[in-house]
């Protein structure tokens, strides 16, 4: 039982004594009716209004605790219920008040009803929590020792183990903040973990390592600026639960995809108790021209399946907040692989999601969101629908519709793979890009056509409903899977440290160790791996679409072959900034910075339209064209040649969006990209019309800086590398007479072409 003040009013006895709030200010012994809106706890300067949704509860109590969150001072029945929202107003209550709810109703798991007033419940709209969950059997709504499992109610009080919701007064001044508003076509994303970013940074004060405060340090911001990234995407920062089975193994839920609150920041990421710490960091990032996106998890919660704990939504209204198996409502639909699925089809649940998104967008000035398992949110009763209630609600919202919105477009439910099928205005993680590019540089057969599709924005997936190439989020590594250094060092996953006998994580990583599994001291092997790693890194920056860089890949971070480090809150996952200061790490960082600079300098690399070679830009030169080694366009048979591993792409167009609008011929540019996945040199004949070329990027060089001078007709391309050439005087073609046309030659034997 919790430490309850024996004089406090209970459900049976309202009491008449006066309670004492923060700063010894008395608050009343019962609640006034209050209002059903807004949901959550709202301070108006005179008291606090509490409102919480439950369609099926018979009554709900507000429990007030002392400042330590240990002693229950009072219980108040919420006196009114309007449109299924229970509400009450507590006069004289102040910000800082600790509270929770208890919900009364039927305990009938077979019908999906799991009310248990012995369980203290986190307010779904709480803006701040007092700390983490302390695991105890009292957290479960059922008797775990019963042969009937979850069918009998557990009557132990869970209050000592549950974090308390905290009333907040948000008054941060955003008036001088200016959102960077980076155009999608100029965006370069840096995916990072709040804790992992700074745990090993010596230039961050120890109390601030692994916290929001470290995000705003000048050293970190300067690193982002040096890289040339525009947008910081943070892995989940909503308050989350560390799974009991992980803690038993000495592990933690490091990634945080286990949400306990959709409105409160994770307390473990606060160096103090003030949530303004995150706001200050965002303000500083904005001042440096860097956007901040949040990875958000609205598809499931930390309450897991029917055998999981009762912490919030399950105890308030399990049948409304979650999707249940029709005809067997004891069990939850598990389209997420995490035990439960949030019922986004319910209007009040959808309202909660939308209110949460607007809260982060307005109270924290977040610039956009990446939605974990976004397919789940778009699934209606008939299946995935790009016109679902969720997508429609976001699209019409005057705040959210203007932000960057990214979906992880898959889940394990029926029809769960939906890459390319989201509505206009959305970006999508493109795993087809990741796997195709990895296979190409691994040297797999038949990958040349796929690479061409990935380089041009995966048009077969995204070119519909007037979408643009930026909709494809192009990456070769992300938090889920191998970091880039491990893609070239391991054939197989090595997840033994996770305690699941290496059964977890994907088995197919499209990776290759180039002869030796794992780390090596062989200088030739290390040089080869570094060469392939640089080619992999270069590809998304030279492709149409939005490039994404995994934090640490800019200096070669490794996870020792672990491709599912979700539970590794330790050196395995944290960024080792000492590696960044070593010669190899420094060189790779400069290399990435050169790639982002190339993308900024060459509008053609980020052109916001799909290309089909149907526009002649200069005589004999179209907006995009493909060539064989000998400078001739590939025939259909040559495209299908499985042994072809060299791809040549010529691009032509304007040097900027402004020049294109003006139709300025003086601002035309021609680029040539050469991708060689072969293990030996190849000879490249530049295609007609004849031009003088110069290399502007070479992935075989540690810093990407090419060697040599002007080139006219033929060049040797080394193994496993990317080279970018620029025509020195493309306007010379305007004076050519007669109009230059490529020579028509007999179709070559496809078996003789690379």
N, C-alpha and C positions, 0 to 999 in steps of 0.2 A: 504494500500500500504506500501511496505517496504521503509526504509529511504535510497533512492538511490541518490548517488552523481549526480546532474544534468549534470555534465560535463562528466560522465562516458559514454563510448560507448554503444550503444544499438544494437538490432538486425537490426534496420533500418540504424543506423549511426555508422560506425566503429570508428570515431574520430581519432585524430592524436596526442593528448597530451600524455605525459609520465606518467605512473602510478607509485606510490611508494609502494614498498613491505615492508617486515619485515626489521627492522633496517635501515629504510630510504633508502634501496637499490632500485633503479628504475627498474621497469620491463616494457617491451615494451607495445605499445598500441594495438597490435594485436598478435595473436598466429602464430607461425611457424607450418609447417605441422606436425612435430613430428612423432611418430610411433604408430602402433596399438597394440604393445606388449611392456611391460606387461600391463594388464588392471589395472585401478586405477590411482593413482597419484604417480609418481616415480621421486625422486630427484636424479640428477646425479652430484651435486656439482656446476653446472652452471645455472640450471633452473629446471623446473618440467615438465614432460610429463604427459598429461592427456589422458586416453583412456577409453571409456565406450561402452558397447554393446547395440545396438538397431537395430533390423531388420526392423522396421516399421516406425521409426521416419523420418521426412522430414529434420530436422536439430536439433542440440543440442547446447545450450549455456553453457559456464562456467561462473559462477558468483563468484566474489571475494569479500570477506568481510574484515572489519577491525578486529583487534585482539580480540575485544569484541564480534564479530559475529553479531553486530547490524546494522552497516552501510554498504550498498553495495557500493563498491568502483568502480567496473568495471564489464562489461559483454563482453565476447568474444565468437564469434561463433567458434565452433570447425571446422577447415577449411577442414579436410579430413575425408573420410569414406572408410575404407578398409575392405573388407569381413565382412560388417555389424558392424564394430567397428569404432566409431567416435573418432577422436584423434586430439590433438594439443599440441604444446610445448610453455611454457611461460618462456622466458629467464629471468634470475636473480631472479626468484621466489625461496623462501627459505622454509625449514621446519617450521611448525607453521602456514603457510598460511591457512586461513579459506575459504572454497569454497562450492559450490553446483552446481547442474545442473538444466537447464530448457529444456524440450523437446517439440518440435513442431511437430504436425501431426494431423491426423483426430481425432475428438471427435465423435465417433460413437459406443456407448456402445453395440448396437445390433450386431456389428461385432467384439466386443472385443477390440475396439480401444478407449483408454481413455487418449489421450494426452491433456495436459492442461498446457501451458507455464506459467500460473499464479502461478503454484505450484513449489516451490523450492524442489529439490529432493536430497536425501542423495546418495552419491556415493556408489553403492553396494560393492565396494572394499575398502572403507575408512578404514584405520587402526586405526583411533581414531575419536571420535565425541566430540563436544564441550560441550555437556550436554544433558538433557532430552528433550523430546517433550513437548511443552506447548499447551495444548488442546485449540482449537479454531475452530469455524465452517469453517474458511478459509482453514483448512487442507483437506476438502472434495472437490473432483474434480467436484461435481455436486451441484446444488442449492437445499439445503435440504428443503426449503419451497415450492418447486414446486410440483404441483399435479402430474407431470411426474416423480417425484423422481430423479433418477440418469440419466435421458435422456437429461437434459439441463446443460450446462457448468456453473460452478461458476467462476467468474472473480476476486475474491479477491486474493491478494498476500499472500501466506502462509509463506513467508520468516521469519517474526518475530517469528513464532511458531515452526520452524523446526530447529533442531540442525545442526550445520555446520560441514562438513567433514574437517579434519585437515591433512595437508601434514606432514608426519613423516619421520625421518631418523633413521632407526633401526640399531644400531651398538653394541648391547650387546655382550659381550665376553663370549661365551659358551665353549671356548677351554678347560677349566679345568673341565667342567661339565661331570659327568659320569652317564649315565642313569642306574638305578638299574637293568633293564632287568630281573625282577622276572619271573621265569618259570611259565607258566599257572598253573601247578599242585601245586605250592607252594603259589599261590595268595590268599590273604584274602582282600576283598574290604570293604572300609568304605565309605558309601554314605553320603555326607554332603552338607550343604548350606553355601556359603561363609559368608553371612551376619549373619545367625542364629548361626553360630559357635562361634562368638566372641562378639556379642552385650552385653552379660551379663558376660563377663570375666573381673574380677577386676584387673587381672595381665596384661591387655593390655591397653595402653594409650588411653584415650577417643577418640582422633581424628582417631585412627587406628581401633577402634572396628567396626566390620561389613565390613572390607575391606580386600583386598588382603594382605596387610602388616601383618595382624594378623595370616595369614597362616604360616608365616615363623618364628613366635616367638618360643623360646626354650620351653616354657611351653606346647604349643600345640603339637609340634613335640615330646616331651617327653611323652605326653599322648598317642599318636599313637604308639610309640615304646613300651610303657608299655603294651598296649593292644595286641601288636603282629600283628597288621594289616600291610599289605605290600603295599597297594594301596589306595590312596585317590581319590574317584570319586566325582567331584564337580558338583552340579546341575548347570543349564545354567549360563554362565558368558558372553556370547555374549550380546552386548547392546540390550536392550529390551524396550518395550513400556508398560506403566501402562495404562490399559484399562480405557476409560472415564467413563464407568458405575461404575467401582469400585471406582474411585476417588470421584464420586458423593455420594457414600455410606460411604466415609471416609476410604476406603480400598485401597490396592495396589496389583499389580501383584507380589506377593512375590516370587513365584517359578521361574518366568522368562521365561516360555515357550511361548514367544511372541516376536520373534526376529525382531530387527530393523536393525542390521548389522551382517553379518557373519564373519567379519574380526576384528571388534573393540571390546575391552572389555567394559563391562558395566561401565559407568562413576561413578555410585553411589558406586561402589566397590573400587574406588581409593581414598586414603586418601589425595593425592595431584593430580597433573595433569600429572604425569609421569607413563606411562605404564610399565616402568622397575620395578615398585613396584611388579607386578605379577611375572616378571622374577626372581627377587631376591628371592621371596618366593619359587618358584619352584626349584631354585638352592639350597636353604637350605634344602628343602625336599629331593631332590636327594642325597645331601651329607649325609643325615640321612638314606639313603637306602629305601626311600619311593617313589613309583611311583605316578604320577598325571594323572588322566583321566578326560576328559571333557564330560559332558552330552550335546549333541548338537542337535539342532532343525532345520533340513533342510527340513522337510516335509511341513511346512507352514510358513507364515510370519505374522507380526503384522498388515498387511493391511486388514485382515478379508475378508468378502464377498464383493459383488458389492456395498454395502452401506458403506464400510469402508473408512478410510482416504487414501489419495494419498501422500505417503511419499518417495517412492523410485521406486521399481520395477514396480508398477502399472503405474506410470507416464512415465517411460522409455520405457516400451514395455509390456503392460499387456498381450497381446496375446502370447508372447513368454515365459515369466517367469512363467505363471500360466496355469494350465489345465482348459480349458473352456468346457462348455456343448456343445457338437456338435449339430449344428443347432440352438442353442440358446446361442450364445457366450456372451450375456449380463451377463450370470450367470456363476459362477465358480463351478467346481466339488469340493465337500467337503468330501473327504475321511478321513479327519483328525478330523472333528468335530469342527474345528476352523475357518471355513468360506472359506478357500481357500486351494489349494493343489499345491505345487511347481512342476513345470513341469520338472522333472529330466530326461525325455526322450529327451528333447531338448539339442543338443550338447553344446551350449554355457551356458546353465543353469547347465548342468552336469559339465562343466569346472569350473564354479563358485564354486560349491560345492567342487570339488577336489582341486582347488586353495586355498579355505578357509582351508580345512583340512591340506594341506601341510604347509600353513602359520602358523597354530598353532603348527604343529609338528616340524617345523624348527625354527621359530622366537621365540617360547616360550618353545621349547623342551618338548612338551606334549607327554606322553607315550602311549596314546590311547584314544578311544572315545566310548561313549555309545550313540547310535542313538535313539532318541525319535521317536516312531512310525516308526520303521525301515521298516515295511512292505510297507509303502507308497513309499519309495525310490526304492524298488524292484518291483514295479507294472508297467508292460508294458501295452500296449493297450489290450492285450489278458488276462491280469491278473497278479498275482504275479508270478515272475520268478526268481529262484536263479541264473540264468544266465543272469540277466538283465544287461543293460549297466552300471548301477551304481556298482553292485557287481563285474562285470568284470573289470571296471576301477580301483576299489580299489585293486582287487586281483593282477593286473599286476603292480601296482605302486611300484617302488623300495623303497619308503619311507614308505608309509602307510601300505603296506602289512606286514611289520615287527612289527607293533604296535599292541596293544591289541584292538580288535574291538568287540563291544557288541551291540546287537540289542534288542530294545523292540519290539518283533515280532508280533505286532498286530496293527490294526487300525479299523475304522468303515466302511471301504470301502468293496466292494465285495471280498469275500475270504480273509477277513482281518486277520483271526487268523492263524498264520503260525509258531507256536512254533515247533522247531525241523526241519524246512524246509529251513533254511538258508544254505549257502554254507560252505564248509570246511574253517577253519581259523577264524570262528566267534563264539563268545559266545552269548548266548541268555538268557534274563530274563525268568525264568521258573515259571509262575504263577500256573502251575499244582503242583509244589513243595510247594509253599506257601499255597495253599488251602488244599492240601492233608494232609500236616503235621498239619495244624491248626485243621482240622476235626478229625484227629487221636487223638490228645491230648485233644480235646473237648469231646471225648468219643463216636463219631458217630459210627454207626454200619457199618460193612463191610469194614473197612479201612485198615486191615492188609496187603492185597496184594498190595494196592497202596503204603503204606509205604515202603514195600520191594523194589518196583520199584524206589522210590525216593532215598532210601539209596544207590542204586547201579547205580546212574548216569542217571536215567530215560532213560535206554537203548532203550526202545521201541520208544522213540522220537528221540534220538540222535545217535544211533549206526548205521550209514550208511555213505558211502563215506569216510571211514577211519577217521571219527571224533573221538574225545576222550571225556572221561567223563567231562573234564573241561569245555566243551561247555555249560553245564547247569549251569546257575548262580542261586545258591540255596539261597533263602531268606525266612524268615517268616514275615518280615516287610520291607517296603520301604517308600519313601516320600509320595507316592500315597496310601492313606489308613490310617488305624490305626497304630500308633507306638505300639511296643510290649506290653507296659504296658496297653494300652487300649484294646488290643486283649483279655486280661483276666479280663477286668473290665466293658465292655459294650457289651450288646446284639445288640444295635441299634446305628446308627449314630446320632450325635447331632451337626448339622451344622448350627444352627440358626444364629450364629454370621456372617455367610456369606451373610445374607440378601436375601436368596432365599427360605425362608420358609421351609428349610430342604429338598428341592427337589433335591439338587445337591449331588453328591457323590454316591458310590455304596451302594445298599441296603443290599447285602449279604456280610458279612465280615468274615464268618466262625469263629466268636468270641463267647465268653460266659462269662457272668459276675459272674457265680458261686453263684448266689442267690440274689445279690443286684446290681442294676444298678448304676455304677459310683463309686465315692470315698466312703470310709467306714472307720470307726474307730474300726471295729470288728477285734480283733487280730487273731482269727481263720480263718476268711475269708481272711485277708491279707496274712496269712501264706500259705493258700491254693493257692491263686493267685500267690504268689512268687514261689511256688513249680512248678506250671504249667509253669510259665514264664521261669524258669531255664531249664525245659525239652524242651520247644520250642527253646530256645537259643542253647541248646546243639546239637540238631538234625542236622542242616546244617554243623556243624563242624565235625560230625561223619559220614557224607555222602560223597560218591564220587561226585565230581563236585567242583565248585568254590563258597565258602561261601561268602555272602555279609551281612554286619552288618549296620543297619541304625544308624546314629549318634545320640547319646543320649540313645539308647536302652541299652547301657552298664551301665547306672545308673538309668534306669527306668523312662525316660521322658514320660510325658503324654500330650495329646492335648485335654483333657477333653471331649473325645468322638467325636471330629471333625475328620472326615476321608477324608476331602477335603480342607486342610488348605492352598490352593494355594494363597489365598488373605489375609492371616493373617500375616502381617509384624509387629509382636508384641510379647508379652510375651507368647502367645499361641504356637507360632512356635519356638521361640528362645530357644536355649539350656540353661537351668538354671543350671549353674555349681555349685551352692550351693547344689543342690541335690546330685551331685557327691561327695561332701565332707561329706555328712551325712553317718552314719554307714551302712545303707542299700545300698546306692549308692556305697560306697567304696567296700563293700563286693561283689556287683554284678560286679563291674569293675575287681576285682581280679578273679572272676569266669570266665569272658570272657577271661582274660589273660591266665587262666589255659587251657581253651579250645583251644586257638591258639597254646599254647605250646604243648599240646597233639598232635595236628595235625602236628606240626613240628617234634616231636619226633617219631611218628609212621607213617612210610611211607605207611603202609597199608591203612591208613585213606585218603590218597591222591593219591593212586595208579593210574597211568595214563592209565588204560585199563579197558574195560568193563569186567565183571566177570559173568561166567555161571556155575561154579562148574565143569568144564571139565578138570581141571588140579589137579592131586594129588601132593601135596607139601611134605607131610610126610605120612608114612604108616597110612591109615585110615583117613586122613585129606586132604580135597580138598581146593582150593583157596577160595571158599565161599560155605556155607551150611546153611540151615534154620532148626530150630527145634521148637517143641512144648515145653510146660513147663516140660514134663517128659523126655526130652532129645531125643525123637524120631523125625524123619523127618515127617513133615505134609503130609498127603495124599491130593489128589485133593479136596476131600470133606471138609477136615479140613481147607484148604486154603480159601474155600468159606464160611465157617461158619461165619455168620454175627456178632455173639456175641463174636468172638475171638478178644481180645484186648491186647494180649501179643505176642511179637515177639522176637525171639532169633536168632541171626546171628553169625556164626563163620567164622572168616577170617584167612587165613594163607598165608604166603609169606615171602619175604625178608624184611630186615630192612632198606634198602636203594636201590636206583637205581644202585649204584656202586656194591653193593653186589649181586644184581640180574644179572648184566652183568658178574660178575666173577663166578656166580654159587656157591657162598660160603655157604655151609650147616651150617657153624658156625654162620651165620647171618640170621637164620630163626626165624620167630615169629608167634605166634598164639594168636589171640584176640577173645574175646566173647563179643558181645553187647546184652544187654537185655533192651527192651522197654516195660514198663508196664503202659498202659493207664487206667487200672482199678482203682477203688476207694478203693481197699483193698490190703492187702499183698497177694502175690502169692509165691508158692514154685517152685523153679527152680532146676531140676536135670541136672547136667552138662552132655553133650553128651559123648559117647564113642569115642575114647579111653580115659581111665582114665588118668588124669593129675592133677597136683597141680596148683591151680589158686590163683591169688591175684587181688584184685580190685585196679584199678588205677584211676578211676573217678566215682563219685556218684553225680548225679544232685540234690539229696535231701539235700545235705549239702550246706551251704551258699557259701563256697569257692570251692566246688566240690571235696574236699579232702575226700577220703573214710576212713571209720573206720574198724578196725578188721584186722586179719592176714590172713595166707594162708587158702584156701578152697579146699576141695577135691571133694565132691560129690554133696552136696545139699546146697542151700542157700535160705533165705527168701528175697524177693524183696518187698520193700514198695510201696505204691500207687503212681501212676503218677510220675514215675521217670525213668531215664536212668542210667544204670551202665555199665561200661566198665571193663572187666577183661583181664588179660594177663597170659598166661601159663608161669609158673616159669622155667620149664626145658623142652621145646618142643623137644629137641634133644634126650631125652630119648626114643622117639618112634623109632629112628633109630636102637636101639639095641633090640627092641622087636622081639621075635621069638616064635611062627610063627607070620606072619604079622597080625596085629590087624585089625579086621573088626568090624563094628557096629553090634550088635545083631539084628537079624530079628525077630520082634515080630508080633503077629497078629495085623491087622489093628484095631486101637481103634475106639470106637463109637465117631463120630465127635461131637456129642452133649455134650460129657463129657470132651472135650478138650478145653482149653482156647487158 
